[in-house]
């Protein structure tokens, strides 16, 4: 067993907008994910707007099974600014988003509001300690659809898309 990786149980939901009482001005993180082409790696920088504090992380993420996107393996290395700058040549395939945190029942949901080419895409992610918790979780009433097992909505795929592509995928899902 490789102890380098952590197991992440998750479900992903498409939202039309932030649930009340959240607004775009609510407390959030600014996240910049650069996907290193032809790898399972991404270089993440996250900024807290209020304090201007930065965090830099080199991450490897992949689903445990290609057909089941509810269970992911993740490994992270936290970097200092000099180490992060070493990886800057890999920047360019970037997703920018603002991450909000929302209490839903007894669970904290992460809500990503995408920026740039993906403006209009809003995803909510529930993280769970066990597969059983994942299975019994109720779909949030403020979501449009669950997209957990749709590979279109993974970051490494979204990095090459725009909001028109998202709208086309949503239409395809609704007609399937």
Secondary structure in CASP SS format (residue, H / E / C, confidence):
PFRMAT SS
TARGET T0000
AUTHOR 0000-0000-0000
METHOD secondary structure of the structure
MODEL  1
X C 1.00
X C 1.00
X C 1.00
X C 1.00
X C 1.00
X E 1.00
X E 1.00
X E 1.00
X E 1.00
X E 1.00
X E 1.00
X E 1.00
X E 1.00
X E 1.00
X E 1.00
X C 1.00
X C 1.00
X C 1.00
X C 1.00
X C 1.00
X C 1.00
X C 1.00
X C 1.00
X C 1.00
X C 1.00
X C 1.00
X C 1.00
X C 1.00
X E 1.00
X E 1.00
X E 1.00
X E 1.00
X E 1.00
X E 1.00
X E 1.00
X C 1.00
X C 1.00
X C 1.00
X C 1.00
X C 1.00
X E 1.00
X E 1.00
X E 1.00
X E 1.00
X E 1.00
X E 1.00
X E 1.00
X E 1.00
X C 1.00
X C 1.00
X C 1.00
X C 1.00
X E 1.00
X E 1.00
X E 1.00
X E 1.00
X E 1.00
X E 1.00
X E 1.00
X E 1.00
X E 1.00
X E 1.00
X E 1.00
X E 1.00
X E 1.00
X C 1.00
X C 1.00
X E 1.00
X E 1.00
X E 1.00
X E 1.00
X E 1.00
X E 1.00
X E 1.00
X E 1.00
X E 1.00
X E 1.00
X E 1.00
X E 1.00
X C 1.00
X H 1.00
X H 1.00
X H 1.00
X H 1.00
X H 1.00
X H 1.00
X C 1.00
X H 1.00
X H 1.00
X H 1.00
X C 1.00
X C 1.00
X C 1.00
X E 1.00
X E 1.00
X E 1.00
X E 1.00
X E 1.00
X E 1.00
X E 1.00
X E 1.00
X E 1.00
X E 1.00
X E 1.00
X C 1.00
X C 1.00
X E 1.00
X E 1.00
X E 1.00
X E 1.00
X E 1.00
X E 1.00
X E 1.00
X E 1.00
X C 1.00
X H 1.00
X H 1.00
X H 1.00
X C 1.00
X C 1.00
X C 1.00
X E 1.00
X E 1.00
X E 1.00
X E 1.00
X E 1.00
X E 1.00
X E 1.00
X C 1.00
X C 1.00
X H 1.00
X H 1.00
X H 1.00
X H 1.00
X H 1.00
X H 1.00
X C 1.00
X C 1.00
X C 1.00
X C 1.00
X C 1.00
X C 1.00
X E 1.00
X E 1.00
X E 1.00
X E 1.00
X C 1.00
X C 1.00
X C 1.00
X C 1.00
X H 1.00
X H 1.00
X H 1.00
X C 1.00
X H 1.00
X H 1.00
X H 1.00
X H 1.00
X C 1.00
X C 1.00
X C 1.00
X C 1.00
X H 1.00
X H 1.00
X H 1.00
X H 1.00
X H 1.00
X H 1.00
X H 1.00
X H 1.00
X H 1.00
X H 1.00
X H 1.00
X H 1.00
X H 1.00
X C 1.00
END
